[in-house]
Amino acid sequence: MTKKIAIIDYQLGNLFSVKQACEYLGHSATITTKPEDILASDYAILPGVGAFGDAMENLDKFGLTSAIHEFVKKGKPMMGVCLGLQLLLDSSDEFGSTKGLNILQGTVKKFPLQVIDGHSYKVPQIQWNTIQEPQPDKWGNTPLQCCKSGDFVYFVHSFYAEPTDNQYILSTTRYGNFEYCSSVLKDNVFATQFHPEKSGLYGVNIYKEWLSLFN
C-alpha cells in the first residue's frame, strides 16, 4: 500500500536523495515547507545537514516546530536523519547553547579531538562506519532489524546526540576511541545520525523496515 510521506524542508540539507529512496520503495514523497502538508501525511521525515541554530530558526520561521510536535503527539511515525536526529533533543552546544525540539531529552555535543598512535581523527567525521547493537535483540521489531552489528553506513557530522536515557539508544558507533549514539527509537520517533539514503542497500532496507513496521 502506497504511503503518503512528508519530507520536511527547512532549507538545509539534500532532501532529494531522501525523496528518491522513498519513491524507489513505491511511496509518494513530497518535499514541503507547509505545516498542513505534514499533518495530512502518514509519515514524516526530518532530514538535514548544517548548523543546529539555523535549523531551529528556520523551523520556527516556517511554522514547522508546532506541526512536528502535533504530528508526533498524534502517534504518527516520524524519522530524523543526521541533523534531524540532533534537532529532536533538548539543546545543542553548537555556537553556545541552542534549544531543540525537546521530543527526546538530551544534548548535542561536538566530537572530542583525538590523536591515537599519531593518527588524528578529523572532525567532521566523513566516512563509512559501523553501527553496533547495544544489547542482544535490541534491533528486533525495529527499523534496524534488517541489519547486523558491524554493518557499514555513511556518516557526515561534527556533532553527536547524547540522550539522557540510554534506553532510547538504538545503535552506537565508535570513532577512534569514542563511542556515541548513532540512532534512537522512542515510541513513534526513529532517527539516525547516519544517512540511510546514502548507505546503499542497507539504507534502503532501513527505510523499508521503517515504512512497514509503523502502519
N, C-alpha and C positions, 0 to 999 in steps of 0.2 A: 504494500500500500504506500502510495506517494505521501511523503510528509512535507508540510509547509515549514520552511526554515528561514528565520530572520538572521542575517549576518549584520551585526551592529556596527555601523560606520560612524566613528568619531574622529575621522580624518587622520588616523595614524595606522600605518602598517599595510601590508599586502593582503587585501581581502579576496582577491580574485582566485588565488590558489585554494583558499578555503571553499569558495563557491564551486570551483571545479571538482573538488573532492566530493562534495555533497551531490552534485549533478551526475558525477560518474557512478554514484550508487543509486541513481534513479529518482532523486528527490528534487523538489522545487526549492531553490535557494534564492533569496532576494537580499541584496545589499541595501541597507536603508538607514536613514537618519531620523525616521519618523517613529515616535513612540507608539502610535496606533498600529503601525505595521508589526512591531514587535509583539504587542499584546494580542494581535489577531493570529499569530503564528503558533504552530505546535511545538517548535523547538527554537532556541535562540543560541547563537554563538557570539561570544565576545572575544575577538582576536586582537592583535595589536603588537607593534614594536615601537618603542620610543620612550619618552620621558613620562613618568608617573604623574607629575603635576600637570603637564599639558593635557594628558588624557582625562584626568578628573575635571579640569576646566572645560574641556570640550563636551564631556558627558553632561555636565550641568548646563552648558550653553544650549545644547540641543534638546534639553528636557528628557534626557535618556536615563538619568540616575533613578528617578522615581519609577520610570517604566520598567527598568531592570528589577527593582525591588518588588514591584507589583507582580511581575512575571514569575519571579521566584516564589513569592508568597502564595500564588495560585497552585504551586506544585508542578509547574511545567518544567521540562528539562532545560537547563542552562549549561553551556560549556564555555570555559575560558581557555584561551591559548596564549602562552607566553606572557606578555604584559596583561592579557586578560585574566590570567590566574592572579597575578600580583594585585590587580585592582580590587579583587574580591575581599582583600584583607582590611584591617582597621586603618593601617597607615604605612607610609614608606619613609625611609631615612634619606631618600634621594633629594639632594639640594635642600637639606633641612628636613622638617617633619611635615608630611602632607597627608591629610585624611583620605582614606579609601572608601569603598562601598560598604564596608562593615558587614558583609554577608558571612565572612569567616573570620573569627578572631585570630589576630596575629600581626606580625610586622614584616616589612620588606627591607632587606639589608643588602649591602654591597659585598661581593666576594672579597675575602681577605687576600692580600698579596702573598704568594707562595713561591719560594725558591727551594727546590728539592734536588739534592745532588747536582747542583749547578744549573738545573733547568728551571727557568722562570715560567710560571703558569700565567698566561696572558689573560687580561680582563679587557674586553668581554671574552667569554668562552664562545668560540665559534667553531663547532665541530660536531661530529657524530660521537655520541657517548652512550653508555649503557644505563638501563633502568633496572632496579632491583626490587624484589618483593620484600617488604619489611618483615613479614612473618608468613609462615606456611598458610596457604589457602586464602590469603588476603585478597587475591585477584578474582576468586570465584564469584560469578554472577556480577561482575563489574565490567566496564568497558575495556579493561586490560586482561580479561580472561583469555583473549586470543594470543597473549604474549607469554613469554617466559623470562625469568630473571637472566640478565645478560644480553637481552636483545638491544640492538643499537637503534637510536632515534637521533633526530637532529636538533641541536641547541644553538641559539644566538641570544646571549644575555650577559649583563654585568651584575644584575641583582637577583636575589633569590627570595622565595617566600619562606617564612618561619611561622607556621601555625602554632597557636598556643596549646592546642590539644592534639597530641600525636595520633589520636585515633582516626583523624581525618586525613592523615598522610597515606596516600595510596601507593606511591613509589618513592624511592630515593635514588640519588645518583652521586657518584664520587668524582670530584675534580681535584686532582692532586691528592692531598691527604684530607680534603674537606668533603664531608658528606652533607647533602642538603635534600630538601623536599623537591621532587620533580613532578609530582601530580597529587591532587587531592580529590576526595569524594565526600560530600556531605549531603545526605538526602538526595534531592533532585539536582544538585550542583556538582558538576565534574569539571576539573580543569587540569591542564598540563603546562609545565614550564617549557617543554619541548614542542616542536611543530609537527604534529601528525601529518599535515598536508605536504610536508617536505621530507617525510620519512619513508617514502616508498610504500611497499605492500603492507608493512607493519602498521604504518599510519592510517592507510585506507581502511584496514581491518578494525582499527580502534574506532574510527568514525562509524563504521558499520555496526559494531557492537553497541556503541552508544545509542544509535538510532533504533536498534532492535530491542534493547533492554528497557528503555523508557518509553512505553506506549501510552 
